[in-house]
Amino acid sequence: MSLATLFGKLQEHEMELQRLNQNEETDKRKRNIALKASSSIQEEEDEEDFSLFVKKFHKFVKKRRIERRQNFNHGKRFQEDSPTLRC
């Protein structure tokens, strides 16, 4: 193989690598832009939904605690006030 042929093939290979790198960079840019636009909207909606769920859950738990305390206290008073039946 002559030196001129080798040099030509080397240049051809370098141009092919540059073309592939440019295609990869444009693909990355396109993907990143598309993902950022769609994921940020979805992420905000997910955060809003999750925060609403957390608020409702805390409200539910607080209500359950109050109900359980009232039932527990009511049950104690009822047992203390009523005479015990023993055989």
N, C-alpha and C positions, 0 to 999 in steps of 0.2 A: 504494500500500500504506500503510495507516495505521500510526501509531506503535505502537499496541496489538498489531497483528498481527505487526509486526516484532519487538517485544519477546517475544511468545509463541513465535515461531519460534526466536528466540535461546535462550530458556530450554529449549525442546524439544531443540535441538541440544546444549546443554551437558549436559543429562541423558543424552542418548545417548552422548556422549563419556565421561562418568563411568561409565556402564554398561559400555562397551567396555574402559575401563581396569581396572575391577574384574575383568572376565572374564579379561583378559590376566594380571593379577597372580595370580589363583587358578590359572590354567593353568601359569604359571611355577612356582609353589609346588608344584603337584602333580608336574610333570615333574622338578623338582630333587630332590624327596624320593625319587621312584621311581628316578631315576638314581643317586643317592648310595647307596641301599640295595643295588641290584644291582651297581653297578660296584665298590664296595669289596670285596665278597666275591670277585668275579671277579679283581680286581686282586691280592688276596692270594694266590689260587691260582696266578695267572700268575707272581708273584714267587717262590713256592715252587718251582714247576716249573722256572723259569729258573735259580734258584740250584742246584737239584739237577743240572740239565744242566751248568752251569758246573763244579761239583765233579767230576762224572764225566768231563767233557772234560779238565780239568786232570790228573786221575789217568791218563787214557789217554795224554795227551801225555808226561807224566813217564815212564810205562812204556815208551813208544816210544823216548824218548831213551836210556834205560838199555839197551834191547835193541840199538839202533843202535850205541852205544858198545861194547858187548860184542862185537857182530859185527865191528865195525871193528877193535878191538884183537885179537880172535881171528884175524882174517884177516891182520893184519900179522905176528903171531907165526908163523902157519903159513907165510907166504911167506918169512920170514927163516930159519926152521928147515929148510925143504926146499931141496934143491939145485936150482939153476935148470938147466933143460934147454935148451941152445942148440945149434943145428945149424950 
